[in-house]
Amino acid sequence: MHVKTHNGEKYACPHCPKTYTRAAYLKAHSLVHTGVGKPRPFLCTYKGCERSFPSKYSLIVHTAHAHTKERPYKCDFCYKGFATATGLKIHLECHEYKELPCNICGKKLKNKRVLQKHMKTHDVDANDMILETVDQAY
């Protein structure tokens, strides 16, 4: 089974573009689409919202993004605001310079996010290409 993770075998989600290196990872991801099997005890209390979540943190993130306009986490470079610290952390990658080459055309791009956007010009699944490109870069 371990060898399969190195020979490129992928397990594709039938509901979205995501792919996984192990069947177990795909099975865990499937719960996102079905909601079956994983308890979701944290209920959103906003009127008209019937969503529920498996963790308190997931509910907090949902509330911050869907129901409030507060963006207390500010970027020190461009002053853009984010609802969560994680959102800010992901955004900060756009200010880093980690030159990565495109596997298809060889163009060198500023960072992972710019490369993901660039991959769309080649009409390929950007997430798959990013994993391959980042692995090669290190």
C-alpha positions in Angstrom: 0.0 0.0 0.0 2.8 2.5 0.9 4.4 2.1 -2.6 1.1 3.4 -4.2 1.7 6.8 -2.6 5.0 7.0 -4.6 3.8 5.7 -7.9 1.3 8.5 -8.4 -1.9 6.5 -7.9 -4.7 8.8 -7.0 -8.2 8.4 -5.5 -10.6 10.9 -7.0 -13.6 12.4 -5.3 -16.7 11.8 -7.5 -18.3 15.0 -6.1 -15.5 17.6 -6.5 -12.0 17.9 -8.2 -10.1 16.8 -5.1 -7.8 13.7 -5.3 -6.0 11.8 -2.6 -3.1 9.4 -2.4 -4.9 7.0 -0.1 -8.4 5.5 -0.2 -8.7 6.3 3.5 -8.2 10.0 2.9 -10.8 10.0 0.2 -13.2 8.2 2.5 -12.7 10.8 5.3 -13.1 13.6 2.7 -16.4 12.1 1.5 -18.1 13.1 4.7 -17.8 16.7 3.6 -20.3 15.9 0.9 -22.6 13.4 2.7 -22.4 14.6 6.3 -23.0 10.9 7.3 -20.9 9.3 10.0 -19.4 12.4 11.6 -21.4 14.1 14.4 -22.1 17.8 13.9 -23.2 19.0 17.3 -22.3 22.7 16.9 -25.3 24.5 15.4 -25.3 27.9 13.9 -27.7 30.1 15.9 -28.1 32.8 13.2 -31.7 33.2 12.0 -32.3 31.3 8.8 -29.0 29.4 8.9 -29.4 25.7 9.5 -25.8 24.7 9.2 -24.0 22.5 11.8 -20.4 21.7 12.4 -18.2 18.9 13.8 -16.1 21.3 16.0 -16.5 24.6 17.8 -13.7 26.0 15.7 -15.5 25.2 12.5 -18.6 27.0 13.8 -16.5 30.0 14.7 -14.9 30.1 11.2 -18.3 29.8 9.6 -19.8 32.6 11.7 -16.8 34.9 11.0 -17.1 34.4 7.2 -20.8 34.1 6.7 -22.4 36.2 9.3 -20.1 39.1 10.4 -18.2 41.7 8.6 -15.5 41.9 11.2 -12.0 41.4 9.8 -9.8 41.8 12.9 -6.7 40.1 11.5 -4.8 42.6 9.3 -2.0 42.1 6.9 1.0 44.2 7.9 2.0 44.5 4.2 -1.2 45.5 2.4 -3.6 46.1 5.3 -6.2 43.6 4.0 -8.4 42.3 6.8 -9.4 38.6 7.5 -12.0 37.0 9.6 -9.6 34.4 11.0 -5.9 34.1 11.8 -5.7 31.2 9.4 -7.1 33.3 6.6 -4.4 35.9 7.3 -1.7 33.2 7.5 -2.7 31.8 4.0 -2.8 35.3 2.6 0.7 36.1 3.8 2.0 33.5 1.4 1.2 36.0 -1.4 3.9 38.3 -0.1 6.6 35.7 0.0 9.0 35.1 -2.8 9.5 31.4 -3.5 10.1 31.2 -7.2 8.4 28.0 -8.6 8.5 26.8 -12.2 5.5 25.8 -14.1 5.7 22.1 -15.1 4.0 22.7 -18.4 5.6 25.9 -19.9 8.6 26.4 -17.6 7.6 30.0 -16.6 8.9 30.9 -13.2 6.3 32.3 -10.8 6.5 34.3 -7.6 4.9 31.8 -5.2 2.5 28.9 -4.8 -0.7 31.0 -5.1 0.5 32.7 -8.3 1.4 29.3 -9.7 -2.1 28.0 -8.9 -3.7 30.9 -10.7 -1.3 30.4 -13.6 -2.1 26.7 -14.0 -5.7 27.7 -14.9 -4.3 29.1 -18.1 -3.3 25.6 -19.0 -6.7 24.2 -18.2 -5.4 21.6 -15.6 -6.4 20.9 -12.0 -4.2 23.4 -10.2 -4.1 21.5 -6.9 -2.6 18.4 -8.6 0.0 20.4 -10.4 0.9 22.4 -7.3 1.7 19.2 -5.3 3.9 17.9 -8.1 5.6 21.2 -8.6 6.3 21.9 -4.9 7.6 18.4 -4.4 10.1 19.0 -7.2 11.1 22.3 -5.9 12.4 20.9 -2.6 
